[in-house]
């Protein structure tokens, strides 16, 4: 078992990379490309060049992905390994093999929305395989390393330039459709990686700490963590109660706190992935 488990895990990761890459390619061919939705990335560049010069998108993607992968190895090291190389080569191959498939829709809004969802689903599956499809992601990481900008800013700059190019080449409406596709992709990736289920984390500061703690423990029931803090104005010691609940339990938590201390100070944050007792097991 000690020998087979790592092997099975590695094979599973490659399957996820190939499956996700195929889904990205098909979504591109049947939803994004026929509707001229250039929603970022190398696929967006290939959409623009196809419209301008009639260049085969698969060849454009190979021509951009391979040099970017080599540059990533040179400047960043071989951090993604052969799985990313597999995705980099396989995705354009599927684009080429499915380039004669009939479009699912010629409505650009539907193409942008569902094409973005399909690409996000595919990329999310690739990320679950601990890999990447390369492309502009690697360009963003190189820019991040040598320009001193945050990675999120680098991704936004590159994708923003592609969307701006789409607006110039097509029209403003085309650029707006590209933004819709880009947004749908990013949100779908989040769902694939963290799941649909959302939780809330509440930080509660109250003078009735014991009553609130007992109310949460016995009426929801959920665990409560007691944190020690100091008031920035008073410089006095104060306890902060931290509690994580499901989205459906959150109204009940607030009712408990308000019924005990209407003047309680509560800070609420989204918790997209919670591991441990009462939540998802790692």
N, C-alpha and C positions, 0 to 999 in steps of 0.2 A: 504493500500500500504506500509506503514511503517513496517508492520509485514512481509508481503510477500516478499518484495525485498531482505532482507538479507537471507531469506530461499532459494529463487530462486538462489541467488548468490552462496550460499554454495553448493546447489545441482549441479549447473553448474561446480563448482570447482572439486567436486568429479567425475563428468562425465569426465572432462578433464584428471584427474589423471588416471582413469581407461582406458580411450581411449588411452592415450599416453603410458601407461604401456603395453597395448595389442600390440600396434604398435612396441614397442621396442622388445617385446618377439617374435613376428612373424618375424621381420627382422632378429633377431638372429637365429631363427630356419631354415629359408629358404634361407638365404644368408651368414651369418657369420659362423655358426657352420659347415655346410657341406663343406666349403672351408677352415676350420681350421684358421680362421682369429680371433686372440685374441686381439682385439683392446681396451685393457684397461678395467677397472671395474671388477665387480664380474662376469659378463658374460664372460670376457676374461679368468679369472681364471677357470671358469667351462669348457671352451673350452679346455684348457690345460689339466685339470684333466680327461676330457672325453677321450682325446687322449692317456694319459698315463695309465689310470686304467679302462677306460670304465664306469666311474661313471656317472649316470644320471645328466645332467646339472641342471635340475629343483631342484633336491634334494641338489645339491651343493650350488645353489644360496640361497635356504631357509636356509641351514646350515650356510652360511656366513652372509646373510642379517639380520636374526633375532638377533644373538649376537651383530652385529654391531649397530643395532637399539637400543638395550638395552644399549650398551656402550655409544651411543650418548645421550640417555636420562640421563644416570648417569653423564657423564662428561660435556655435553653441555646444559642440560635442555631439556624440551619437547617443543622445539621451532618450530618443523614442525607439531606436533600434529598427529591426527588420519589419515590425508590425506597421509602423508608419510608412515605411517604404512600400509595403504591400498595399496599403490603402492609397498611397500616392499613385501607384501604377494601375491598380485594379479599378479605381473609380472612373478614370477616363476610358478604360477598356469597356466598361459597361455602358458608358455614354455612347461610345462608338457602336456597340452591338445593338443598342435599342434606339438608334437615331431615326428609324423608320416607323416607330410606334405612333399610333394615332393620339393626338392630344386628348386629355380627359375633358378639357374645357377650353374655350377660346374667350372666356370672360376674364379680363385681366385681374379683376378684384378677387375672383375665386382662385385664379391661378396663383396670385401672390399669397393669398391666405393659406391655401392648402399645400401649395408648393413649399412655402416656408415651414409649415408643420411637418411635411414629409422630410425635408432636408434636416430640420431639427431633430426629428426622430432618428434619422440615420446617423447623424453626428453624435447624438447621445449614446447610441448603441456602440459606435466606434470608441467613444470615451470610456464606456464600460469595459472595453477590451484593453484599456490602458494604452491607447495609441492616439493617433491623429491622422487626418488626411493630408497633412502638410499644407501646401499652398500659402496663402497670405497669413495664416497663423504663425508660420515660421518667420515670415518677413516682419511681423509685428514683434516677435520675440527678439529678433536681431536689432530692430529699431529701439526696443526697450532697453537692451543691454548697452548700446553705444550712444543713445541720445539722452539717456537719463530721464526719460518719461515713464510714467506708469504703464503697465501692460494694457490696462483697459483703455487708456488714452491712445496708445499706439494702434490698437484694434479699431477704435472709433475713427482715427484719422484715415487709416487705409480703407475701411469700409465706407467712410463718408466720402472719400474721393471717388470711389467706384459708383456710389449712388449719385453723386453730383455729375459724374460723367454720363450716367444714364439719363439724367434730367436734360443734359445738353444734347446728347445724341438723339434721344427720342423726344420727350417734352417734359414739362413740369409734372404732368400727371404720371408719366412713366417713372419719374423719380419718387413720387409719392407711393406708387405701387411697390417700388423697390424697398422703401422704408417699411411698408406693411409686411413684406416678405421677411425682411431682416428681423423685425420685432417678433414675428411668429416663430422664426427659427430659434431665437434666443430663449423665448419662454418655453418652447417645447423641449429644448435641451435641459432646462431646469427641471421640468416635470420628469423626464426620463431619469435624471441623476438623483433626484430627491423624492420622487413619487408625488401623487396627487395630495396625499394627506399632509395637512399643515397643522402646526401647533403654535401656541402663543406662549411667550415668556413674559411674566409680570414681575416687576420689582416694586415692592410695596413698602412704603415708609408710614408707620402709624404709631400713635401713642397707645394703641390697644393690641400690641403685638401678640400677646398670649392668646387672646380671644380670636383674633384673625387666624392664627396658626391652627388652633383647635377646630375652627369652623371649616377650614380648607381640608384638614386631615380627615375629618369625620363626615362631612357633607358631600364632598365630590367623589371619592376621596383621592387626594394626590399628595405626594410628598412636598415638603417645604424645606428650603435651605436657608439657614440664618446667617447673614453676612454682617460683619462689623464694619461700620463706617463712621466718618466724622463730618459734622456739618461744616460747610465752607464758611458760613457766616458766624455761627455760634461757636465753632471749634469744639463742640461737645460730641461725646460718643453717642451713636445712634445705631440701632439695629435695622437692617434691611432684609425683608423676607423675599426670597426668590422662589417662584413657583412656575412650573411648566405644565400646561394643560392642552388637551385637544381643542380644536377650533369650536366644537360643539359644547365644550365645557366652559368656555371662556365667559359667556354671559352669567352663568351660575357663580363663577369666581367673583365677578364684579358685584353681583347682588350680595354675596356674603360680605365682601369688604365694605360696601356702602351701608349695609344694615348695621354693621358694628361701628364703623367710623366714617361718617360722611365727609370728613375733612382729610381723609387719608390721601397721601401723594402716591400715585400709581403711574409707573412707566411701562408701556406695553410694546413688545417687539415681536416680529415674526420669527419663528424657529422652524426652518424648512426641513431639518433632519435631526431627529432626537433619538439617540440610542440609549438603551438601558431599561430598567425596571418599569413596566407599564407601557413602554413604547417599543419601537422596532429593535429587534436583536441584531447585533453586529454580525 
